């Protein structure tokens, strides 16, 4: 069994792949969508794969994707014949207990394993009946890390077959403002460059990658198996003040601190290089190459030295020397002569390096100790705990220790502990052709110290993430999250105290931008806090012991379960029905598995008693769209759906321009608001239980599901519910005026309304579809497909390419025309309605009034004196020209609507 690797990732990565190339006559990936939404440097990515079994018999359908090692899976769903199979994240103990109870019945498919430097592979499979389809959806979250002055989102695509509907949609929303967006990678060159569209605004950016089947087969590295390469999207944000920016909302805050207009602090650096026998060959050659480049980059104000070691210690100089051109050239000569030999005495080497930095301190400088090794201690002191104690005592918190582990023979957990106990980090260097660039790239991250002894202070804050940092480097970023005591924002006073060269500096709100604190009414802040807290607790758990270790572990586990994070302490449990499997998904820890092999932890138990490895079934919740209008307060949208090319929904349930989610802007609340929301339920639990049918049960397709939502006056989060089927809906009935507006929901292929009919009086009828308008006045019927204004009876109709404005007396209805998957959708929004109260229909609904009666362990709200259990979900305001993402509380229609749902259905348009 090998080890999976959990390393620090800077960017998001994902891969769609199959273990074997599928035969086109067997099963077909007819749609593969990747939707990534980055909001305030927090990325949520949803991968949705739709696969059809083209055979006349049942087939096992596989779903393989790769996700960042630094990410947490937070949701996994699969849809088969209208049935959603999702589940729950449990403690490892409970999950293993469930697994053990079934172990006698055998083990089957499901693997999540390491597949390289920054990825873990998620695999799952399910048996699908002849000529049937399955949809998989996987959601994961991660906090973007800034490196070299930018954030990177890296998408690695390899579906193993050309996909007719292959789309990558990335939406970025940064309240601080976006300075640049660059796209590179193998999937951005030659013909594929024509498949990329990029749009950047002040605070938002969209990137679309829609390659044709032909383009998927003709790019470099592509062929009959389709795409195989990277799409890397990098960007950075505005930093108008050195204090940084703070977002706050719902009692939480997130502070991004990355000053750049500061003098560079000269550094003292000692490189401690392993030259033992195991470093022979390519490793030692690449180490020499990297060191030669690093030495060339030293500034003249820097001091440095080199130590090599095996079972003995070898010095270039026994003291720090300035990085003059003469000293650098002499150090290069020493570097070129480094040869491998002997055993590995890590303890003695690190103590000598620490001694050198401590013996020659320089005021106004920053000291750094860097260790490069490929193995475990085999000479001198070999007890790891003793080495950790010795090094910690020698460094005494005066400078950070960075440990670089070369390859997979090294004990990475040992290096992690060495680094974390000394204010540094550990990084694995992979034995690839670019190992020298990896080494140089890491050095560049720490090459330019700007601050030391950084202390982040938040008066009025509590439950803070890490607030003390030994050094801050140019091009990086410090992120702190926490809660605001009693949500008293006026009493919340942030400041940063640090050392710059020889001076103490203070960064505070008053000394910088007029108001660097921005309100963010978005639960993303809470999830950033939870993500950071869990990450740091997992690191701390490595370093402590006894009761303190148990307390840290308990807290990390509680948060993992609450926020549905699959972490090394939790497992995702997938329970299938009778005669099916129970599967358990674990997250691997760095150093516990070899790359590309051992399962990250998805174990399956089948009732057949056979053991094996298969894939974990997961379902995709098809994308959801939304629209919002002004009069009336119902929001409705399709639940299963696709992204729009011009405007559409993300698979995360978020909608935005050009197929991307957008943040909700303020809307004119002088009118009641109807919105059609297309959203994805977002469970705040820690996992899910999946019930899978047998192949013989897979006979029908999933019904169309549309999501509706009702605006609330307070709290601000709306309530949402779903309606299944392509039904006819009563939008607005005004009997005294003989006004009737009804709508027909569309099919699975489309979303929203395919047709809207307005009847005015006894002889006037307007029928609107995406292609045109049919006007009936008495016995006369005419069809209008152009943009010329229409005047008929009491109605005036003005049409543009993207909306239809219908005015009849004091009624004004806007029908937006949006596009999704090259199909046009209709979305109604009332802008003006009569003041009379005798109206009925979805557009006539008033704001819902409710209060949250319980938040944990389940969310409950009180509506009209009734307590209703709800779940956190997402939807979109799609009743505007630019859709806006929203969150909602989800429950059944009959719990939310003032009357039974049947009252809002009609038999004919």
N, C-alpha and C positions, 0 to 999 in steps of 0.2 A: 504494500500500500504506500502510496506516495503522499506528498504534502501539498495541500492547497496553500496559496499565498495570499495573505491579506496585507497589502501595502498601502501607503498613502497615495491617493490619486488626486491629480490636480484638475482633471477634467472628466466629463462623462463619456463613457464609451459603451457601445453596444454592438452586438453582432447577431445576425440571424443566420443560422447554419443548420445543416442536416448531417447526421452521422454518415449517411450514404446518399449518393445522388439519387433522388427519386425519379422513377420512370414516369414520363409524362402521361402514360396510359394508366398509371397507378393512382397517384394523387397530385393535386395541382394547388400550389399556393397562388390563388388568384388575386389576393390583395395582401399587401404588407405595408403597414403604416407605422412610422416612428414619429411620435410627437413629443417634443421636449419644450417645457415652459420654464424659463429662468426668470424669477422675480426676486429682486434684491439679493442676487448671487446665490439663490437657493433653487436648485434644479429638480423638477419633477418630470420624469420621463415615463411615457406609456407606450408600450410596444404591442401592437395589435396585428395578429396574423389570422387570415381567413383561408381555410384550406378545404378543398372539395375532394371527396373520394370518387374518382371517375370509373371505378371498377364495378362490375356486377356482383361483387361480393364484399364482405366486410374487410377493412384494412386498418392496420395500426398507423395512425397519423402522428408525426413527430413535430415538436415545437422546440427549437434550440435557439437561445439567445445568449448574449454575453453582456454582463452588466459590470459597472465599476466595482472594484473591491472596496472602495471607500463608501459605497452606497448601501442603503438599507432597503431591501424589498419591503413594500408596505401593502401590496395588494396583488392578488392573482385570481382571475376568474376565467371560466370557460363556459361557452354556450353551445349546447347541442339540442336541436329540435325545440327551441324555446325554453329550455330548462337551463338555469344558471347554476353552475357548480362553483361555489367559493367556500371559504373556510375560516379558520381561526388560528392565530399564533398563540402557542401555549409555552409554558416553561418546558425546558428540555426534559425534566423529570416526568411531567405529566405526558408529554408527547412520547417519551420512551416507554412509559408504562402502557400506553395505548398500543404502541408498536409491539411490545413484548407479548401482550395478551394475544396477539394475532400471529406471532412469529412462527408458531407451529404450522401455520397455513402457508408459509413460504414468503419469499421476498421478491418484489418485482421492481418496476421501473422508476426512475426519478433520480437525477443526478444534478448537483450543482458543484462544480469543481473549478480549480484555478486553471486558466488557459493562457497564462503569460504574465507580463509585467503589471498590468492594471485591470485585468478582467477576471471575473468568475463566470462560469458558464452555467446557465439554467437550462435543464433539459426536461422534457415531459412528453408523454405520448398517451394516446387514447384510441380505442377501437371505434371506428366510425362505420355505420352501415353503408351498404351499397348505394352509390349516387346521392349521398348525403354530405353535409358540410359541418364544419366545426370552427368556432372562433375562439382564439386564445387572447388573453390580455394580461400583461404583466406591468406592474407599476413599481418604480423605485425612486428614491429620493436621495439627494446628496447636497452638501454645501460646497459651492465652488471655491477653490483655493487659488489665490493670486500668486503667480510666479513669473519672474522676469517681466513684471509690469503689465501682465494681462491674465485674463481668465481664458481657459480653453475648454470647449465642448468637442469631444472627438467621437465620431461615429464611424465604426468599422462595419461595413456591410458585406455580407457574403451569404446570400440566401440559398445558394447551390442550385438555383434554376432562375431563368428570367421570370419576372413577375409582371403581369399586365398592369396591375395597379400598385406600383411601388412608389411610395412617397416618404420623404423625410421633411418634416415641418418643424422649424425651430422658432419660437417666439421669445423675445427678451424684453423685459420691462424693468428699467432701472430708474428709480425716482431721482437719483443723483444726476442722471443724464448720461448718455452713451457717447464716448469720444470717437471710437472707430469700431468697425466690424470687418474682419479679414477672413477670407475663406481659402484654405489650402488643402493639400493632401492629394492622393492619387485619383480620387473621384472628382477633382475640380479642374482637371486639365483636358486638353484636346476636345473631342466631341462632347464629353460630359459637362464641360463648362457651359454649354448651351442649355443644359437642363437645370441650371442653377439660377434662381432669381433672388436678389437681395434688396431689401428696402430698409432704410434707416431714417428714423426721425429723431427728435431731440431726446426722448426718453424711451423710445421703443424701436425694436428692429425685428424684421422677419427674414428668415432664410428658407427657401423652398428648393427641394431637390426632387424633380419629377422626371427621371430618365425613361425614355421609351424602351421597348423590348430590344430594338435594334441597338440603341446606345448601350444597353446593359451587356451586350455581347461583343462590342467593338472596342471598348476601352482597354487601356494597358492593364494586363493581368486578368482581363475578363475573357469569356469565351462562351461555350455552350452552357456552362454552369452559371452564367450570369455574373453579377457584380462581385468584385473581390478587391477591396481597398478601403482607404480612409477618407473621410470628409471631416476636416478640422476647422471649427469656427472659433476664432479668438476675438476678444473685445476687451475694452476697459471702460471705466466710468469717469465722469467729471469729478475733480477734487478741487473745489474752489477755495477751501479753507483747510488749514493744517489739522484742525480738530477732527476732521472727518464728518461723517453724517450718521445720525441716529434716527432710526425708524421706531415708532412706538405705536401701540394699539392694543386694545383688549387687555391691558395690564402687563404687557410684555414690551421689551425693547431689544433692539439689536444695534450695536455700535460697530461701524467699520472705520478703522483707524489706519491710514496709510499716508502719512506726510512725506513729501518728496523735496520740498524746498529747504533742505537742511544741509549743513556742511558734512562732508564725509569724515567719519572717524577713522584715523589710522589704525590698522589692526596688527596684532601679533599672532602669527599662526605657526603651529608646529604640526607637520605631517608625520604620522606614525604608520609606516608601511610594512606589511607582512611580506617577508621574502622567504618563507618556509618552502619546503619541497612541493607542497600541494599547489603553489602558485606558478608552477612551471608552465612553459609553453605560452599560449595566447594570453593568459591572465597577466603574467609579468610583462609581456610586451605591451599590452594595452595600458597597463598601469604606468609604464615608462612614458608612453605617448601622451597620456593625460597629464602627467606631472610636468612634462616639458611645456605643454601649452599653459598650464596653470602658472608656472613660474614666470612665463612671459607676460602674464596679465597682472602680476604684482605691481602695486604702485610704489614709487620711491619712498613714500612716507611709511610704508609697511616694514615690519621686521618679521623674520621667518627663520625656520630651521627644518632639517629633515632628520628623521630617525628611521632606520630599517631594523628589522628584528627577525630572528628565527628562534633558536634556543639561546642566542646571544643578542646583545644590543650593539648596533653600529651607528655612529654619529657622523653626519657631515660636519657639523660644528656643535660644540657642547654648549653653545650660548646662542641667543637670538642675534641676528645681524641685519642691518638695513638692506632693503631690496634694491641696492644699486645695480647698475648694469654689470659691473665686474663680479659682484657676489652672485647674481643670478646666473651668469655664464658658468661660474665655478660649480654652482649647484646642479646645473644641467649636466656637466661632466660626471658628477657623482651619480646622477639619476640614470644616465646611459649605462653605467656599470653595475646597476643593481642586478644581482643574479639570485636565483632561487636555490635554497639549500636548508637542511636542518628541520627542527621541530618548531613549535609555536609557543612562545612565552609572552602572552598578551599582558599579563599582570606587570611584569618588569618594564615592558615597553611603555605602557600607559603611565606608570609611575614616573618614569624618566621624562616623558613629555610634559606631565603636569608640573614636575619639579622645575623644568626649564622655564615654563611660563610664569611660575610663581617667583622664581629667583630673579627674573629680569622684568619687573613691572614698569610700565610707562604711564605716567599721568596723561589722561586725555586720549587713551587708546582702548581698543577692545580686543580681548584675547580669545582665541579659538583653538581647540584641540580636535584634530581630525584623525580617526583611525580607519585604515582599510585592511580588512582581513578576509580570508576565505575559509577559515576553519575554526575549530574549537581549541581551547588552551590544552596543549599536550606536554608542556615543559614548565619547570618552575612551579609556581602556585597554579593548580588546576581546578581547585574548588571554586565554582562560579560565584557562590554567595560571598566567599572570602575576597575574591577579586573585586566584586561590586563594592563591598565595604571599604576595601583599601583605596580604590579609585575615588570613591565619594569623599573619603577623608582627605585625600591628597588635593582634590580640586576645591573642596570646601565652599562650593557655590560661587566661586570667583569668576568662572567662565564656563561656557557650554562645551560639551563633548558630543561630537557627531560621529556616529559609527556607520561605516559603509561595509555591508556584507556582500562579498563577491560569490555568486553562485548559490547552490543549495546544500552544500556540505556544511555550511556554517550554521550555528544555532542562532537563528534570528531573534528568538525570544530573549536570549542572553544579551544580544546587542541592544535590543529594545530597552531592557532594564538598565543597562549601562548608560544609555543616552538619556532616558527619561529621568533617572535619578540625578542627572547632572545637567538639566535644563536644555538638553539637545534632542535630536531625533535620530532614528536609525533608518537607513535606506538600503534596499537590496539593489545590487548591481547585477544585471543579468548577463550571462555569458553569451552575448551576441556580438556581431561584427562591430556594433557601435558602442561597446562597453566604455571605450575611452571618452566618447561624447557624453555618456551618462555621468562619468566621473567629473568631467569638466562642467557639465550642466549643473550638477549639485554644487560644485564650488562657486559657480557664478551666483547661485542663490544667496550665498553668505559672504560674497566678496566685498560688499559695500555696506558696512554697518553705519547706521545714521543715529541710532539711539541705544543707550544701555540703561539697565535698571529701570525698565518701564513699569509703572504702576498705574492701573486703571481704577479710578475711584468713582463710585456712584452713590452719592448721598440720596437716601430715599429708595435705594434698590435692594433687592434681596434675591436669594437663590441664584447667585451669579456664577457664570462659568469662569474659567481661569482669568485672573486679573493681573498676574505678575509675570513679566517676561524679561529674561536676562538681556536680550538684544533684539533690536528691530532693524531689518535690512531693507535697503532700497529695492523696490520692485515687488515687495511682499505686502502683507496686510495682517493686521491684528483684528480679530473679531471677538467681541464679548457680547453675550446675551444674558438676560436676566428678567426678573419680574419687578414691577414698580409697586412699592408698598401701598396697599389699599387703592391702587390706581390713582394716587395723588400726584398727577403730573407736575403741578406747580411746586411741589416739594422735592422733585427729582432733579438733582444737580450733578451732572457728570463733569469730570475733569481728568486730565492725564498728566502725570508727573514723571519726568525722565531726565537722563543726563545726556547732553549733547556736547561732544568733545570735553571741555572742562567745566561747562556751565550746566546748572540745573535749569530745566525749562518746564513751563507749565502751560498746558493747552486746556482751554476752557471755552464754554459757550460764549461768554462775554467778550473774549478777546479775539473772536474770529467772526465768522459770518453772522449776520443779524439773527438768523434763526436756523441753525443747522439741525434742529430737531423737527422731524416731520411726522405728522400723524399718519399711521397706516392701519386702517380698520380691516385688518386681514390676519387670519389665523396662521399665515405663513410664519409670522414672527414667533409664535408659540412653537411651531414645529422646528424652526431653526434653533431655538433654545433647547428643545428636547433632543434634537440631533447632536448638538455640541455637548450637552451635558452627558448623554449616554457615551459618546466617543471618549470624553475625558475620564469618565468613571471607569470605563473598560481599561484605559491606560493605567489609571491609579490602582486598579485591582491587581495588576501585574506586580506592583511595587510593595504592597502592604501584606500583612499576614494576620492570622488569628481573628479576633472578633472584629477588628477594623476591616479586614478583608471581607468578612461576611456581610457587614453593614454596607460596604461599597457595592458589593455584588447584588445585595437585595435592592438597593436604590436603582441601580442600572436595570435590573430585571423589571421592577415596577414600571419604569418609564418605557421600556421596550414593549411591554404588554399594553400599556395605555395608548401608545401611539402606533401600535401595529408594526413595530420594527422587527425584522428578522435579524437578530444579532447572535453572537456566539453564546448567549445565554438563553435564547429562545429557539423554538422550532415551529415551522408552519405545518399544521396537521391537515391532511386531506383524507377525509373518511368517505369511502364509497359505500353504496348500498349493499344488500346481500349479494353474495357471490362475486363481489368486486374487491378492490384493494383498499388498504389503509396506507397512506404515504406520509412520511415525515421529512420535512426539509430543514436542514441545519445550515448555519453559516459557518464556514471554516475559519480557523485562526491561522495567521501567518506562522509558517514553520511546522505546522502539523501534518501537511500533505505535500506530496510532490506535484508539480504543475502537470496539468493535462490529464490527470488520472483519477485519484481518489475522490469519491463523491463528497461534496461539500456538505451533504447531509440529507439528501432526500431519499428516505428508505421507504420501500413499499412492501406490504404484506398482502398476498393474494390468498383467497380462500381455496385455491386449487392445491395448496401445499407445495407449489414449486417455487424455487428460489431463483432470483435473477436480477438483472438490471434493465430498467425500462425508463420511460420518461414520466414525469409527473404531469397529469392532466391539469391544464389551467385554462380558464375561459376568458375570452375577451369580452368586455362589455362594450359593444359598439358605441361609436361616438355619438355625442349628443349635441343638439344645436339649440339656439335660443333666439328669441326676439322679444323686444319690449316696446310697448306703445304708451300712450299717455292716458287715455281714458279707459277706466276699467283696470283691475289690478291682478288679473290672472296672467301667469306666465306659463307658456306651454312650449314643449319642444320634443323632438323625436329622441328616443333613447338609443336604439340601435341605429347607427348611421355612419357617415363618412365625412372626411374633411372636404371643405370646399376649396377650389383652386383660387377663386377670387376672394371669397369670404367663406369661412366655414368653421368647423369645430375641430378641436384637438381631441385625441383619444382620451385625454385626461378629463374630458368634459368641459373644456374651456374653449371659448370661441373668440375669434378675433379677425381682424382684417387679413385678407389673403390666406385664410385658412388657419389663423392663429388665435390663441386666446388673448384677450385684452382685459385690462383692469377696468373695473366699473367706474364710470364717471358719474358726476351728479346729474340728475335729470330734473326737469321742471315738474315739481310736485304740486303745482297748482291744479293739475288734472290728475284723475285717477289713472293708474298705469296698468296697461295690459302688457305683459311680456311673454314671449314664447321662449322658454329656456330649454336649451339642449344640454343636459348635464349628466355627469357620471357620479353615481353614489360613491362617497369616499368614507369608508368605515373607519371610525376612530378606535376600533378594537385592534387587537394584535394578531389577527390572522383569520383563518376561515376553515370551515369544514365542507368538504366536497362530497356529494353523493352522485356517483356515476351510474348510468343505466347500462344494461347489457346491450349488445349490438342489436338484438332483435327488437329492442324498445325504441330504437332510433328511427322513427317513421315520419315525423313531421318537422317542419322548419320552425324557427322561433317566430312568434307573432311580432308584428310591429309594435313598438312601445314608444310612446311620446311622453315627454316630461313637461309638466305644468308647474307653475309656481305662483304663489300669491304674495303680493307685497305686504309687509307689516309696517305699522307705524313705529312700534318699539317692542322688542329690540329690532335692529335694522335687518337682521338676517331673515329672508323670506321663508315661507313654508312651501314645500314642493311635493308632488305626487306624480304617479305614472298612469297613463291610460293605454291599454293594449288594443290593438286592432286598427284597421283603417276605417274608422267610424266617421259619422257626420255629426258635427258639433253645432250647438246653438251659440253663436257668438253674441248677437244682440237682437232682442225682440222688443219692439215698441208698438204694441197693438193699437194704441190710440192714434198713432201716426201712420199706421200700416207700414211700418218699417221692419224688415226682417233681414238679418245678416247671418248666413250659415257658412260653414267651411267643411271641406272634405280633406281629411288627413291622407297623406300619401302612403306609398308602399315602402317596403324595406329599402329599395334602391334609393328612393328619395327621402327627404325629411321635411317636416312641416306640412304645409297645405299645398295640394295640387290644384285646388279650385276653391274660389270664394264667390258666393252669390249674394247679391244685394237686391232685395225686392222693395220697390217704392210704390205704394198704392196698389191698386188692383191690376194695373196694365203696364207697369214698368219693371223690367228685370235686367240686371247687369250680371254677367257671368265673366269672371276674371280668371285666366290661367296664365302661365308663364309666357305664352306666345302671343297673347292678345286679349281683346275684350269683345264679348258678344253682347250687343245691345238689342233688347226686345221692347218695342213700344207699341202696345196694342198688337196688331197682326204683323207689323213690320219688324223684320229681324236683319241686323247688319253686323258684320264682322270687321273689327279694326285691329290692325297689326302694326301700324306706324306710330309715329310720335306726335301726330297732329292732335290738337285739343278736340275734345268731343263734348258737344252740348246736346242733351237729350232730356226732354221733360224738365223736371226740376233739378237735374243733376248736371254738374260740370266736371269733366274728367280731364286731367292733365297728366300725361305720361312722359317719363324720362326713361333712360336705359335701366335705372336701378330702382325706380319707385313709381307708383300710381297714386295720384292725389284725387280723391273723389269727394266732392262737396255737394251736399243737398240740403238747402235751407241752413239750419244751424248744426248740421251733422257734418263732420269732416273725418274721413277715413283715409289713412295712408297705408298702402299695401307695398311693402318693400319687396324687391326682387333680389334674392341672393343666389349665389351659385355654390354648389357643392358637388364634387366629383363630376364636373362638367354638366350637371343637371341644375335647372333653375327651380328655386323654391319660393313660395309666397309666404309673407309674414305680415299680419294685419296689426295696425296700431291706431287707436282712436285719438285724434288730436282735439276734437271738440265734440261735445255731446250736449243734448238739451238738458235743462235743469230739472225737468220732471223726474219723479222718482219711480214711476211705474214702468221700469225697464227690467228686462230679464236677460240672462245669458252670461257667458264667461266674461265678456268685455264690460259688463255692468257690475261685476263684483267689486265690493269695497275692500279697503285694507283689512287684513285680518289682525286681530288683537290677541296676543298670547303672552305668557310669561314662562320663563324656564323654572320648572319646579324641582328638577333634579339634574345634576351634571355627571354623577358618577355612582355606580359603574356604568349605568345606562343613562342616556339623555332623555328626559321627559319634559314635555311642555303642557301647560294648562290652557285649553281652548274652550271657551264657552262653558266653563265650570267642569270640563272633562279633562282628565289627565291622559295624554297620549305619548307613547314611546316613539321617539324619532331617532334617525341616524344622520350624521353629518354627510352632506352630499354637495355636489357642485352643479351649477347650471349656468346659463348665459343669457344676458339681456340682448336679444337679437331684434328688438323693435326700433333700433336706431340705425343710421347709416354705417356706424362703426360699432360692431357688437362689443359688449362688455361682460367680462367674467364675473360670476357671483357665486357665493356659497349659500346653501339653504339647509333647512332641516327637513328630512324626508319622512313621509308617512303615507298611509293609504289615502285615496281620494275621499272616501266617505268620512274619514276622521278630520279632514281639513276643510272640505267644502261645507257651506252652510246648509246645503240640502244634498240628498243622495245624488250620486253621479248620473244616474239614469235621467234625472231632470234636465240635464244639459245635453242630452242626445236627441237627435231628430231623425225621422225616417226618410226625409227627402230634403234636397237643397231648395 
